[in-house]
C-alpha cells in the first residue's frame, strides 16, 4: 500500500454491517432519514429504488447489496447520504452515520487488493482499531450515470415553475448540524475549515474569559473561544462525541467546542426563516432551519467572530510579540510550559505528542516510586511518571486543572504528570542556557540546588522568570 493525496480529507464516516466506510465531504449534499422508497423494476440488484426529496426524484443505492454484505435491515439509525456532482444526485443507503472527521493524509493508504474501482483507499485512524474503507463517490456517480435519467425526467417536469422559484432552488447551501448543551444549532459549512476530535489536541489556559485556550494544530496556534459563555450554555463533560470546530473569518482561524455533530444538510435560501427577537444574543443568530421536524438555530460565524475578535486579536498579538523577539536570532524553540507544585518547567514541543486529562492509572507493584503506574491511552499502554517524586521526592499535587503530557521518543511513549499546563511559548536561543557544573549565576544555582542536574537540559529565561527545561531522553533511559 502506498500513500495517496497531499492534503487532509474532511470525510463522513458511516457503518454498513460491521464495517466502517467513508466518503469525502466534498460531494455530500445532505444526510436524511430513510423515507418511503419506490422500487424500480428491471434495474440493477443494488438499486433500492427512488425517493422524492422536496420535489427531486433521486435513485438510492443499497450499499449492503452492492458490496455483498448481509441483507439490509431497517432501523432507526439508518440514513441515506445524498451525494451530488454536476447536478446529478444519488442516495446511498447506510446503516448508521458515525461522525464527520478530518483525516490526515498520512493515515490514508491506496488500496490495491480489490477489483472494486470505487474503493480508493483504506484509512487507519490513530484513535481507532478499525480500518475505514474510503469510497470514491466520483466513481459511483460515473458507474451509475444511467440512473440520472430519473434526474432528467424530474428536471424536465419542473420547467413550468416560475423563474423566481427556480432561482431560489439554485441558491442552496450546506449546513453542519450540531448540539451544544442540548440545544440544536446549524453552521454554514462555507465558514468551517475542519472538524477535529477533542482528544487530538489539548487546550492551554488563556488570560481572557472569552478564550478557553489555544491548540497547536499542525504547528499553527489557533485560539479556542468560549462559545458556551457566549450562549450562556453549560459545558458538557468531554466524551467521544465532543468535537472542536475550526472556523475562519476575516483571515483568522479560531475554534470552539461542540457536544455532538448530528448531520449535514442542504438548505434552499427560502427555507431559512428569520428568528424572532431574542434578548441579548439575537445578533449572533442569523435564522432558523428545520431538519427531521426539529428546529435548528443558525450561528453566524462572522457574528461570533465580531463578539470575540478583540480577545482573538490579543491572543494572536501575544504570540506575535514573542515571534518579534525571536527574529533577533536565527534559532528559536517552541516549548510547553507546565507547573509541578510551585515550580515551572518546560519541555520541547517536538517531543510532546499530546496533552490529555489525567486518565485512569493502574499501579504496578514493586516498581520505582516515581512511576505512578500505567494507563490505557486509546489502545496504547503507557507509563505515567511523577516528576515531583523524581526531582523533589514529593508527589505532584493533582486537581481539576491537572494534565498528563504525553512524550514520544524513538517510537516509545510515556506520560508526565503536571499540576497545570501553562502555555505553549516560543523562546529564542539566546534565552536558553545549557546546564552543566560550571554555572556561576547565583539565581540559577539556587534554582538547581535541590535537583539532580542529570535530568535538566537547560534553564530558560522567560518573562523575567527562570524555567527549568527537562531532558525527556534521560527520563526514558531511567
N, C-alpha and C positions, 0 to 999 in steps of 0.2 A: 504494500500500500504506500502511496506517495501523497504528500501534502498538496492540497488544491487551494486556490484562492489566495488573495493578498490582504483582504480586509475582513474585519469581524462581520459576522452574519447575525442579523436580527431574525429570529425564527419563531414559529409557533410549533410547540411540541404536543403531540397527541398520541393516543393509545388505540391500537387495534388488537383485540385479543390480549395477549400478554406481551406484545411487542410495542416499542416506542418508535415513532416516526416524527419527522419534522419537515415543514415547508418553509421556504423563505417568506418573510412577511411582505415582501415587495408585491407579490401577486395576490395576496389575501385581501379580499374585498370586505368580507364580514363573516361572522360566525352566528348561526341561528339554531334554534331548537328544531327537531325533526317535525315538519308539518306532514300533511297528507301527501303521499307520493303516488302518482298515477303511473302504473306500469305501461311500458311501450312494447307491443308485440314485435316479434321477429327482429330483435336487436341483440347486441352482444350480451352474454350472460351477466357481465359485471355492471350493466346499466340498470340501476334500480328503478328508474322511471323519471317522471317530470314533476317539478313543483312550480307553483305560481307564487312568485315573490314580488309583492307590490306591483303586479301587472307584468312582470317579466317571467316568461316560461323558461325554466332552467333545467337541463338534464342533470341527473345525480348519479355518480358512480359509487358502487358498493365496493370499497377498497378491500374488505374481507374476501369477497369473491374474486377480485382482481389478483390478489396476492396469495390465494389458496389458503387463507386462514379459515378456521371453523366458522360455520354459518352465523350471520348477524342475528343477535337477539336484542330487540328493542328495550331500551332502559331510559331512565330519567336523565342519565349523564350523556346520552348520545347527542351528537351535534352534526350539523352539515357545515363544512367550511367552504365558503364561496370564493373561488379564485377567478380572476378576470385578467385578460390581456387582449388588446386590440378590439375591445368591445365584445369579446366572446366570454361568456360566463359558464362555468361548470361547478357543480356542487360535489363535495367529497364527503361521503357518509363515514363518520368515525365513531368509536365507542365513547371516547372521552377526551376533552381538551385539557392538557395538563398545565401548561404555562406558556408564557412568552419570554424568550431568553435572548441574551446576546452571547453568541458563541465565538470564542477566539479561534482564528483560523488554524492555530497550531493543534486544535482538537479535531479538525476536520480532515479525514483521510479518504482519498479516492478509493472507490470500491471496484475491484476488477474480478470479483468472484461470482458475478451474477450476469445472466443474459438479459435481464430486465433493463431496458435503456434508461428509464426514468430514475432508477436507483443510482444516484450520482455519487454518494459518499456515505461513510459511517462516522458518527460523532461520538467521541468518548469524553463525557463531561467529567471534570475533576471531582465534582461532588457526588457523582452517581456511579453505581456499579454497572448499570445497564448501558448497552450500546444503543445509539439512536440512529435509525436509518434515514438519511437525508434524501428526500424525493425532489426531483427537478420538475416543477409544475409546468414549465415551458414544454417539456417532452409530453406530458399528459395532455396538454391543450392541443399540441400538434397531432398526437395519435388519435384524438377524438374530435378532430376538426369537422368530421361529417355530422357530428351531433349539433354543430352550430346552425344546422338547418332550422332547428327549433327557435334559435335566436332570430334568424332571418324572418321566419313567419311572425314571430312576436313583434319585431320592429315594424314590419310592413302593416301589421294590424293596428299599430298605434299612430299611423301617419295622420289620421284625422284629428289628432289632438291639436289644440291651439299652439301657436308659436310660443306664447308666454309659458305654457306648461312645459313644453319641450326644453326651453332654456332653463327652467327650474330643475328638471330632471338631470340635465347635464352638470349642474353645479353640485356635485357630490363630494363629500369629504369623509375621511376615515377618523374614527374616534376610538381611543382605548378606554374601556370602562373599568373603573377601579373602586375600591372601598376604603374609606378612612373612618375609623370609629363607628362602623355600622352604617354610615351614610354613603349613598351611591353618587359617584362623580364621573364626568367624562372629560377626556383630554384630547385635543386635536393632535393627531399623530404627526402633523407637519412640524410641530414645535418640539417633538421628542427626539433626542439624539439616540438613546438606547435605554434598555431596562436591565438592571443587574441584580443579582441576588444580594441580600443584605450581608450575608456571611462572607462574600467575596472580598469586601473591603470594610475597614473599620473607621469610625469617626473619631476625631481628635478634638477635645473641647475647645471652644472659641469664647472670646470675651463678650460677644453680643448675644442677647437673648433671642434675636432673630436667626441666629446661626447655630445649629446643633453641633457643627464641627466641620472638618474638611476630610476629603478622601484623596488618596493618591491613586488615580485611575490611569494606568499605563504611563506613569511619570508625569501626569498632568494633575495639578492641585485643583480640586473642584469643591466649592462651598456647598454644604448641605443645609438648606434652610429649614426653619421650624414651621412647617405648614400646619401642624397641629395647633400651634399657638395662634396662627392666623385664622384658623377655622374654629377656634375655641373647642377643639376636639381633644379627647383623651388619647394618650399614646398607648397603643396595644403592645402586649408582650411580644417580643420578636419570635417568629417561628418560621417554618419552611416556606410559608406563603408570603412573608414580608419581602417587599422589593424596594429598590431605590430607582426612581425615575430620574434620568438625566435629561434635563431640558435645556434649551438655549434661547436667548433673546438678546437683541442688540449686540451681538458678537460675544456675549458672555455665556458660559455654561454654569449651571447650578443643578443641584439635586434635591429631592425630597422623598420622604419615606411614605409608602402606602401599605396598607394591611394586606391587600389582595388584588391581583389582576383578574378581572372577570371575563372580558371578551374584547373583541374588535368588531366594530360595526361600520357600515357606510350609511351616511345620512344625507338626504337631499336638503338643500337650503330651506325649502318651505316647511320641512319637518322640525326645524329648530324654533321653539316657542319662547317668547320673552318671559322673563321671570318676574313675578310680582315684586313690588318694592320690599326689600328686606333691610332692616336697620343695620347700620354699621358696616356690613360686609357685602352689600349689593354690588360694589364696584369691582369685585374680583370675579363675579359670576357674569357670564355672557348669554345665558339662556338655559333652556332645558330640552332634553330629547327623551324619547321613550324607546325601550327595548324589552321584549318579553313582558309587556304590560307594567314595567317598572319605570319610574321617573328617575332620570339622571341629570344632575346639575352640572353644567359645563363650567369648568375652571379655566379662566383666561390666563394663559401663561404670561402674556405681556402685562396683564394687570397685577399678577402675583409679583412679577419682577419689579414693577414700579413700587410696590409696597416695601420690598426688602432691598431695593437696589443700593441704598446708602450703606447697609451692612455688608453687602456683597462687595461693593467698591472698597470698603475699608479692609476687608479680609484680603482682597487681591492686592491692595496698596501695601499692606504689611508684608506680603510675600515679595512685592516689587521692591520695597526698601531694602530687604535683605539681599535681593538679587543685585541691586545697585552697588552695595558694599562689596559683593563678591567679584564685581567687574575689575576691582583693583588688582586682583591676582588672576593668574591663568588657571588656577586649580581651585576646586570647590567640592564640598561634600554635602550630602543631604543625610540628616540623621533623625532618628526617632528619639525624642526626649521623654523620659519617664521618671517616676519617683518611686523609691523604695524607702518607706518610712519617711524620714525628713531629708533624704539625700537625693539629689538629681543625678541621673545617669543618661548616657547616650549610647546608641548602637547604630552602626552604618545601615542605612535603609536598604542597601543592596543585599544585606544578609537577612532582612526581615521578609518573611513570606506573607504574613498577615497578622492582624491583631484581633483577638476574639474576647468575648466574655469568658469568665472562668468556667471551664467545663467540669463535669463530674470527675473527680480524681480518685483513682483506686490506689491505695497504699501498697507498696511492695515490701514484704518482710525482709529484714536483715540487710536492707540497702543503706547507702550512705545517708547521713542525716539530712543533707541539703536536698536530696531527691524526695520531693513531696509525694511522688507516685507516678502513675501513668494515666493517660486519658485517651479516649477514642475520638479522634477528630475526623469525622466523615470517612471512617474505614481505616484510617492510619492510626496506629498505636504509637504515641509519642510520650517521652519522658517530660515531666514538669519539674523544673529546678527552682529552688528558692534562693535567690542571690543574697537575700538578707542573712540567711544562715551561713552561706558560703563565705561572705565577705565580713560580716559583723558578728556572727554567732547568734543573731536574733531573727525570729520569724518575721516575714513580711506581713504587715497589717493589711487585712482584706476587708473591703467594703463594697457598696454598690457600684462605685466608680472603678473598681479594680479590673484589670485585664490580664490576659496571658499573651505575651509576644512570641509568635511562632518564628523560630530561626531555622533557616535551611542552609546547610553547609555540606558540600560534597555528597549531595543526594540524601543526607540524613536530616531529620527534623527534631527539634526539641523546643519546649516552651519555657519562657522565663516569666515568673510572676511579677507583676508591677502593681503597686498600690494605686497608681494613677498614671495614665498616659497623658503627657502634657501637650505635645505638638509635634509636627513634622517641620524641621527647620533646616535652613541651609547655612553652612559656615565656610568661611574662606580658609585656605591652607595656612595663612599667617596666624590664625587664631587657634590652631591645633598644635599642641606641644607634646611631642612623643615622650613617654615616661621612661626614665632609666634612673640609675642610682646617683646620677650627677646633678639632679635638680637642686638648685640653690634658692629658688624663690620660697620665702618663708610661708606665704599663704598656701602654696601648692604642697609644701612639705606637711603642713598641718592637715590639709585635705586628705593626704595619703598616709598619715601617721598610723592609723589603726587598720590599714589594709595590706594584704599581700599583693605587691605590685605585679606579680606574675599574671594576675587576671586583668590588669589595667593596660589599655593600649595607649591612651593619651589623656591629656587634660584639655578641655575646650573652653576658651573664653567666649562667653555668650551673654550679651546684655548685662554686663557688669557682674556676671556670676561665673564661677568655675564649675564645670560639669565633668564628671568622670566618664570617659568612654571605655566601655568594657571590650574585652577581646573574646568573642564567642569561640574562636578557634581553640583557645586554651581550655575553655569550659568543656568543649566537646571532647578534648583529649582526656579530661578528667574522668 
